[in-house]
């Protein structure tokens, strides 16, 4: 595996390998010295042409814990803000000798374009492209679910996961449906019809419009942010009505299985898709998802840049 652009790039074995490696990386993150020499001398570029806090910092922390040199490159304050094309930016990164480029871009397919371009010889990792995919978010979500709910720490067979909210604009939802179903989980999408994409019936997931009927059946509830910045029309009558039918609140928390967990990829619209009480409850693993993101991204970088026998690096 040279790039990570989509969950479709991964086989079942690849996905489990990343999750198992992330488990080892988590031990490093818990150690007094959170550092491995594995990627010393490698240069990793964070090419974030769309705003991000959690993902960018998570990738930066992951790369630094593997001793890589990190260059942060954002649209604001760079030549991109002056009209420089992605092609010119790619050529600049190649001239810098980047071994890997982690790209977030507002256009779907930008990561694939960069990986296919003749100007990039390093690995490309998709950190979110438009409304297409966000594979490392799905991997950290699967890692979190497996850690809490999988008895044998293998795949996710026998578990049910509800993904609730703005499916239409969510790259997180697309990647999670692909990965969780690949790992054996039953996935149920819950959303109003206006927030479902065309062709959702072909996804490996069930679709429901009734949140309350789904809640008692699932082992994890993944709430999605309502992406109002991507909405040019009215997709629901009012925020209050959306919260009434599709928001997670204290009453709905009581309908869930006693062992079920609450998830959210962040950032949250507290009071819209989830109340503060639910986000901060004992069932919530939202903060832990951020922690697990560093371990998973360390695993991805390790396997892409140092995981093959012919690549220099220190085996774990």
C-alpha positions in Angstrom: 0.0 0.0 0.0 1.6 3.3 -1.2 -1.3 5.7 -0.5 -4.4 5.9 1.7 -7.0 7.8 -0.3 -10.2 5.8 0.5 -11.3 2.9 2.7 -11.8 1.1 -0.7 -8.0 1.0 -0.9 -7.9 -1.3 2.0 -8.5 -5.0 2.2 -9.9 -6.7 5.3 -6.4 -7.8 6.2 -5.0 -4.2 5.7 -7.7 -2.7 7.9 -6.9 -5.2 10.8 -3.2 -4.6 10.3 -3.7 -0.9 10.8 -5.9 -1.4 13.9 -3.4 -3.9 15.4 -0.5 -1.6 14.7 -2.4 1.3 16.3 -2.8 -0.8 19.4 1.0 -1.1 19.6 1.4 2.6 18.9 -1.1 3.4 21.8 1.4 1.8 24.2 4.1 4.3 22.9 1.7 7.1 23.5 1.2 5.9 27.1 4.9 5.6 27.8 6.9 8.3 29.7 8.9 9.0 26.5 6.4 9.2 23.6 8.9 8.8 20.8 10.1 6.2 18.3 13.0 6.7 15.9 11.1 4.9 13.1 10.7 7.8 10.6 13.8 9.8 11.5 15.1 11.6 8.4 11.7 11.5 6.7 9.8 14.6 5.7 6.0 14.7 6.1 3.9 17.7 4.8 0.6 18.6 6.3 -1.1 20.2 3.3 -4.3 21.6 4.7 -6.3 23.7 2.2 -9.4 23.5 4.3 -9.8 24.5 8.0 -9.0 21.8 10.5 -7.8 21.6 14.1 -8.2 18.1 15.4 -7.0 16.3 12.2 -4.1 18.5 11.5 -2.7 18.5 15.0 -3.3 14.7 15.3 -1.3 14.0 12.2 1.4 16.4 13.3 1.6 14.7 16.7 1.7 11.3 15.1 4.5 12.2 12.7 6.6 13.8 15.5 6.2 10.8 17.8 7.7 8.8 15.0 10.6 11.3 14.8 9.7 12.6 11.3 10.3 16.2 10.2 7.0 18.0 9.7 6.1 20.9 7.5 2.7 22.5 8.0 1.3 24.1 4.9 -2.1 25.9 5.0 -4.1 27.9 2.4 -4.1 31.0 4.6 -0.8 32.9 4.3 0.5 30.7 1.5 0.7 31.1 -2.3 -2.6 29.1 -2.5 -4.4 32.2 -1.2 -2.8 34.1 -4.1 -4.2 31.7 -6.7 -1.5 29.0 -6.9 -2.9 25.8 -8.4 -2.7 22.4 -6.7 -0.3 21.3 -9.5 2.1 24.1 -8.6 1.8 23.3 -4.9 2.5 19.6 -5.6 5.6 20.5 -7.6 6.9 22.7 -4.8 6.3 19.8 -2.3 8.1 17.4 -4.5 11.1 19.8 -4.8 11.2 19.9 -1.0 11.6 16.1 -1.0 8.4 15.2 0.8 8.2 11.5 1.7 4.5 11.8 2.4 1.8 14.5 1.9 -1.3 14.6 4.1 -3.9 16.5 2.2 -7.2 18.1 3.3 -9.0 19.8 0.4 -12.5 21.2 -0.1 -12.8 19.4 -3.5 -13.8 15.8 -3.7 -11.1 13.8 -5.5 -8.2 16.2 -4.7 -6.3 13.5 -2.9 -6.7 11.0 -5.8 -5.5 13.7 -8.2 -2.4 14.4 -6.2 -1.6 10.7 -5.9 -2.0 10.2 -9.6 0.0 13.3 -10.6 3.4 12.9 -12.2 4.7 15.5 -9.8 4.4 13.5 -6.6 6.6 10.5 -5.8 5.8 10.3 -2.1 2.8 8.7 -0.3 -0.5 10.6 -0.2 -2.9 10.4 2.7 -6.4 11.7 2.4 -7.3 13.8 5.5 -10.7 14.7 4.0 -11.6 15.7 0.5 -14.8 17.6 0.0 -17.8 15.3 0.8 -16.0 12.2 -0.4 -14.0 10.4 2.3 -12.0 10.7 5.5 -10.4 7.3 5.9 -8.3 7.9 9.0 -11.3 9.2 10.9 -13.1 5.9 10.1 -10.1 3.9 11.2 -9.9 5.7 14.6 -13.6 5.3 15.0 -13.3 1.5 14.4 -10.4 1.4 16.7 -12.4 3.0 19.5 -15.4 0.7 18.9 -13.2 -2.3 18.9 -11.4 -1.2 22.1 -14.7 -0.8 24.0 -17.0 -3.4 22.5 -15.1 -6.2 20.8 -14.5 -9.1 23.2 -11.7 -10.7 21.1 -10.1 -7.4 19.9 -10.5 -8.7 16.3 -13.1 -7.4 13.9 -16.5 -6.0 14.7 -18.7 -8.9 13.9 -21.9 -9.1 16.0 -21.9 -5.3 16.7 -24.4 -2.7 15.4 -23.6 0.9 14.8 -26.0 3.8 14.1 -24.6 6.8 12.2 -27.0 9.7 12.7 -27.5 13.0 11.1 -26.1 14.9 8.1 -25.1 11.9 5.9 -25.4 14.0 2.7 -22.4 16.2 3.4 -20.4 13.8 5.6 -17.2 12.3 4.3 -16.9 10.6 7.7 -20.2 8.8 7.2 -19.1 7.4 3.8 -15.7 6.1 5.1 -17.3 4.7 8.3 -20.0 2.8 6.4 -17.4 1.2 4.1 -15.0 0.3 7.0 -17.4 -0.8 9.6 -19.3 -3.1 7.2 -16.0 -4.5 6.0 -15.1 -5.4 9.6 -18.4 -7.2 10.0 -20.6 -4.6 11.9 -24.2 -3.9 11.0 -24.5 -0.3 10.1 -27.7 1.7 10.3 -27.9 5.2 8.8 -30.4 7.5 10.5 -31.3 10.8 8.9 -34.2 12.8 7.5 -34.7 12.1 3.7 -33.3 15.5 2.8 -29.9 14.7 4.4 -29.4 11.4 2.5 -27.3 11.3 -0.7 -28.6 10.0 -4.0 -27.7 6.3 -4.2 -27.6 5.6 -0.5 -29.6 2.5 -1.0 -26.5 0.9 -2.6 -24.4 1.5 0.5 -23.7 -1.5 2.7 -26.0 -0.2 5.4 -29.7 -0.1 6.4 -31.5 3.3 6.3 -34.0 4.5 8.9 -35.8 7.7 9.5 -36.8 6.8 13.1 -34.0 7.5 15.6 -36.0 6.3 18.6 -36.7 2.8 17.1 -33.0 2.3 16.3 -31.5 3.4 19.6 -32.3 0.2 21.7 -30.8 -2.0 18.9 -27.3 -0.6 18.6 -24.0 -0.9 20.4 -22.6 2.5 19.3 -24.3 5.8 18.3 -22.2 8.0 16.1 -23.6 11.5 15.9 -22.6 13.6 12.9 -22.1 17.4 12.8 -24.8 19.3 10.9 -22.6 20.9 8.3 -24.4 24.2 7.9 -21.5 25.8 6.0 -22.1 23.3 3.1 -25.9 24.0 3.0 -27.2 26.5 0.5 -30.8 25.5 1.0 -33.1 24.5 3.8 -32.6 20.8 4.6 -34.9 20.9 7.7 -37.5 23.4 8.9 -35.7 24.6 12.1 -32.8 23.6 14.3 -35.3 22.9 17.1 -37.2 20.5 14.9 -34.0 18.8 13.8 -33.0 18.3 17.4 -36.4 17.0 18.4 -36.3 14.2 15.8 -32.6 13.5 15.3 -30.7 15.0 18.2 -29.2 12.9 21.0 -30.5 14.1 24.4 -30.8 12.7 28.0 -34.1 10.9 27.2 -32.7 9.1 24.2 -29.6 8.2 26.2 -31.9 6.2 28.5 -33.2 4.2 25.5 -29.7 2.9 24.7 -28.2 -0.4 25.7 -26.4 -0.1 29.1 -23.1 -0.9 27.4 -23.6 1.3 24.3 -21.2 4.2 23.6 -21.7 7.7 22.2 -19.4 9.0 19.5 -18.9 12.1 17.5 -16.1 13.0 15.0 -16.1 16.6 16.1 -16.4 19.5 16.1 -19.8 19.3 17.8 -22.8 21.6 17.5 -23.8 21.3 21.1 -27.5 21.7 21.5 -28.2 20.8 17.8 -27.2 17.2 17.1 -26.1 16.4 20.7 -26.7 18.0 24.0 -23.8 18.9 26.3 -25.1 16.4 28.9 -24.7 13.5 26.4 -21.4 14.7 25.0 -19.9 14.8 28.5 -21.6 11.7 29.9 -19.9 8.6 31.1 -21.1 6.8 27.9 -19.3 9.3 25.7 -15.9 8.3 24.1 -15.7 11.6 22.1 -12.5 12.8 23.8 -11.0 9.3 23.6 -11.6 9.4 19.8 -9.1 12.3 19.6 -6.5 10.4 21.6 -7.0 7.3 19.5 -6.6 9.3 16.4 -2.9 9.9 17.1 -2.3 6.2 17.6 -4.1 5.3 14.4 -2.3 8.0 12.3 1.0 6.8 13.7 0.1 3.3 12.5 -0.8 4.6 9.0 2.4 6.6 8.7 4.5 3.7 10.0 3.0 1.2 7.6 3.2 3.5 4.6 6.7 4.7 5.2 8.5 2.1 7.2 6.4 -1.0 7.3 7.8 -3.0 4.4 11.0 -5.1 4.8 12.8 -3.1 2.1 12.1 0.3 3.8 14.4 1.7 6.5 12.8 1.9 9.9 12.7 0.3 13.3 10.2 -2.6 13.7 7.9 -2.5 16.6 
